Amino acid sequence: MAPKPERLFKIAADNRRARYHYEIGEVFEAGIMLVGTEVKALRTGKATIAESYASVDRDGAVYLINATIPEYNQGNRFNHEPKRHRKLLLHAKEIAKLAHGVERDGMTIVPLKVYFNDQGRAKIEIALAKGKQLHDKRETEKARDWNREKSRLLKEKN
């Protein structure tokens, strides 16, 4: 059987600090309900999800809160609100897992990246995450520095 070709997608926004501040658990891929000008603004690559999070509503829907998609320049009067709540499209079992993790385990739903898939649809990668303590962040930093130094030493040796 031939190997599958690697999926190509364009990253619109990335939350690089999430892996530093949180210990990432299970990762989910979700669709985002957007209006027309939001899609065009996302394609420019100026969106930020660094200070955003997701929340499960009482009616069983998941919303992305505090994500900034700037107004589209040519949007005219049809422009969107930059920080509005956006509904995420997930299966019922995935929503139940997220709700259970937040309510009982004290975890947070953190967005990792927003991208366009092969069909040109906007998707978001979210994860159940637990906040790191200061000493955990220091250990992560030490491990990263040691791996960098180790690769440098091996490179010099060869």
C-alpha positions in Angstrom: 0.0 0.0 0.0 1.4 3.4 -1.0 2.0 5.9 1.8 -0.5 8.7 2.1 0.8 12.1 0.9 1.5 14.6 3.7 -1.4 17.0 4.3 -0.7 20.5 3.3 -2.4 23.4 5.1 -1.8 27.1 5.7 -1.5 28.2 9.3 -3.5 31.3 9.9 -2.7 31.8 13.7 -0.5 29.9 16.1 -0.4 29.8 19.9 3.3 29.1 20.5 3.1 30.0 24.2 0.4 27.4 25.0 3.0 24.5 25.2 5.0 26.6 27.6 2.2 27.6 30.0 0.2 24.4 29.8 0.7 20.7 29.9 -1.1 19.6 26.7 -3.4 16.5 27.0 -5.8 15.3 24.3 -5.9 17.3 21.1 -9.1 17.8 19.0 -9.7 19.3 15.5 -12.8 21.4 15.2 -14.5 23.6 12.6 -15.2 27.2 13.2 -18.4 29.0 12.4 -17.2 32.2 10.6 -18.9 35.0 8.7 -17.5 36.0 5.2 -15.2 38.8 6.2 -13.7 36.7 9.0 -12.6 34.1 6.5 -10.9 36.8 4.3 -9.3 38.4 7.3 -8.0 35.0 8.5 -6.3 34.4 5.1 -4.2 37.6 5.6 -2.6 35.8 8.7 -3.1 38.6 11.2 -5.3 36.7 13.7 -4.2 36.1 17.2 -5.3 33.3 19.6 -2.6 33.8 22.2 -4.9 35.0 25.0 -8.0 33.0 23.9 -9.6 29.9 25.4 -12.7 27.8 24.7 -15.7 27.2 26.9 -18.5 24.6 26.9 -21.9 26.3 27.2 -24.9 25.0 29.1 -26.7 24.0 26.0 -23.7 21.7 25.0 -22.0 24.0 22.5 -18.3 25.0 22.5 -17.4 28.6 21.9 -14.0 30.2 21.2 -13.7 33.3 23.4 -11.3 36.2 23.2 -9.8 35.3 19.8 -9.0 38.3 17.7 -9.7 38.3 14.0 -9.1 41.9 12.8 -11.6 43.6 10.5 -11.1 43.0 6.8 -10.0 46.2 5.1 -12.4 45.9 2.1 -15.3 44.7 4.3 -17.1 48.0 4.3 -20.3 47.9 6.4 -20.4 44.1 6.3 -17.4 43.8 8.6 -17.5 41.6 11.7 -16.7 42.3 15.4 -13.0 41.4 16.0 -13.4 39.7 19.4 -16.9 38.0 19.1 -17.6 34.5 20.5 -17.2 31.9 17.7 -19.0 28.6 17.8 -16.8 25.5 17.4 -18.1 22.5 15.5 -17.4 19.2 17.2 -19.1 15.8 17.6 -21.2 15.2 20.7 -18.7 12.6 22.1 -15.9 15.2 21.8 -18.0 17.9 23.5 -18.7 15.4 26.3 -15.0 14.7 26.8 -14.2 18.4 26.9 -17.0 19.2 29.4 -15.9 16.3 31.6 -12.2 17.4 31.5 -13.1 21.0 32.4 -15.7 20.3 35.1 -14.1 17.3 37.0 -10.4 17.4 36.2 -9.9 21.2 36.4 -8.5 21.5 32.9 -8.7 24.3 30.4 -9.5 24.1 26.7 -6.7 25.9 24.9 -6.5 26.7 21.2 -3.2 25.6 19.6 -3.5 26.8 16.0 -6.0 28.0 13.4 -5.4 26.8 9.8 -7.0 26.1 6.5 -7.2 22.4 5.5 -6.9 20.9 2.0 -10.4 21.9 1.1 -9.9 25.5 2.1 -12.0 25.2 5.3 -11.0 27.0 8.5 -10.2 24.5 11.3 -8.9 25.0 14.8 -6.8 22.6 16.9 -7.8 22.7 20.5 -6.5 20.7 23.4 -7.4 19.8 27.0 -4.6 21.3 29.0 -3.5 21.6 32.6 -1.7 24.7 33.8 2.0 24.3 34.6 3.5 25.5 37.9 6.7 27.7 37.8 9.0 24.8 38.7 7.5 22.7 35.8 8.2 25.6 33.4 11.8 25.7 34.6 12.2 21.9 34.1 10.8 22.3 30.5 13.3 25.1 29.8 16.2 23.0 31.2 15.2 20.0 29.1 14.9 22.2 26.0 18.4 23.7 26.6 19.9 20.3 27.2 18.5 18.9 24.0 19.8 21.9 22.1 23.3 21.5 23.6 23.3 17.8 23.1 22.5 18.2 19.4 25.2 20.8 19.1 27.8 18.5 20.7 26.8 15.6 18.4 27.0 17.9 15.4 30.5 19.0 16.3 31.6 15.3 17.0 30.6 14.2 13.5 
